[in-house]
Amino acid sequence: QVQLVESGGGSVQAGGSLRLSCAASRSIFRVMTMGWYRQAPGKQRELVATITSGTSTNYADSVKGRFTISGDNAESTVYLQMNSLKPEDTAVYYCYCQRTNRFEYWGQGTQVTVSS
């Protein structure tokens, strides 16, 4: 069973930075898209950023210009550099992977807390 393992979450003051990392427990064959979603208390899980075929990126409007996604499909790794963090970025962040056959994997989540 492949697992996605996130790291890098934590607590930071507004304006600070964090870098999230996600790696698969073993290489995932035919990765199409990797990315990050987040879920704040009382809210639905929402897309933060994705990277497809290792090059095409997509960001939520709320994080454009502040967050940068990168990754390596061959290594089944994905990263999220988060700068200029705001209290509204506080959430559990989940790593996501979709294969070319549409099968999906999800990580267990890592908490990001931004204080004002």
N, C-alpha and C positions, 0 to 999 in steps of 0.2 A: 504494500500500500504506500503510494507516494504521499509525502507530507510536505506542505509548504511551511517554512519556519521563518517568522518575522523577528527582527531585532531592531534596536535603536530608538524605541519609544521612550518616553519619560516626561518630566515636568520642566517647563521653561517659562520665562517671563515673556510677555508680549514684546515683539520685535526680535526675539531670538530665533535660533535655527536648530533644526534637528535633521538627521539623515536616517531614514528607514531603509533596512535591507531585508531582502527575502530570498531564500534559497530553497530549492527542492531537496528532499532527503536523498533522492537519486535523480539522474538525468531524466527529463521528460521528453518523450519522442514526439516530434512534429508539433512543437509549440507554435501557435499562431499569435496569440495576444497575452501579454502579462500586464498587470496593473495593480492599482490600489483603489479600494473603496473605503468609506468610513461610515460610522454610525454613532451619532450623538444620543445621549439619553432622551427617550421619548420621541425620537425621530426615526424615519426610515433610513435604511442603508442607501448611500448615494455614491456615485462615481466621483473619484478624485482625479485620476489620470490613468491612461492606458498607453501602451506602446505595442504596435502591431508589426510583425515581421522585422522587428529590431530597429525600425526606423521611423515609422509613422506614429506620431504622438497625438493624443487628444486630452484636453484638460477641462475640468469644470470651470465655468466663468469665475467662480469665487476664488480660484487659486491661480489663475493665469498671471504670469509675471512674477509670481512668488515661489511656486513649486516647479521643480524640474524632475522629470522621470527619465531613467535610463535603464538599460538592461541588456542581457545577452541571452537570446533564445537558445543557443546551443548549450549554454551552461545552466539554463533554467534559473536565472537570477534576475532580479529587478530591484531598483533602488528609487528612493524618492527623497530628493533634497528639498527641504522645506525652510524657506527664509521668510523673514518679516512675519512671523507667526502672530496670529490674533487669537483672542479668547474664543472666538467662534470656530476656530479650528480644533477645539477640544473634542475628542471622539476616540473611539476604538478604530484603529486602522487595520484593514484586512488586505492581505495579499491575494491576488487572483491570477489564475492561469487558465487559458482556454486552448485546447489543441485544435488542429485543423478539422478533426471530426466532431467538433463542438463540445467534447467532454470538458468539464470544468473541475478545477481544484480550488480550494479555499484554505487559507491559513486560519490559525486560531485567533489571531488579532493581537495587536499591541496598543497599549493605551498611550495617548498623547494628551497632555494637559497643559494648557497655556493660561497663565494667570496674568491679570491686568495690573 
